[in-house]
């Protein structure tokens, strides 16, 4: 009878240890997922900032080009030319 109790106790202990191990694995997976999500968000923000800066530089360059080539007519000469 004692061996049955010992076997049952060892089985319960193994189940508790497996449950604890599974909880630790799930927690590690959750932490890893959170870390990667944070890294992805930071990278997306960085890329968005870079794109915004590039768009601003392009807009400024286009505006400078328009001011340089402005011929005093409105709208700009590209749309106000009379072709024969």
Secondary structure, DSSP 8 states (H G I E B T S, - for coil): -HHHHHHHHHHHHHHHHHHHHHHHHHHHHHHHHHHHHHHHHHHHHHHHHHHHHHHHHHHHHHHHHHHHH--S-SS-HHHH----
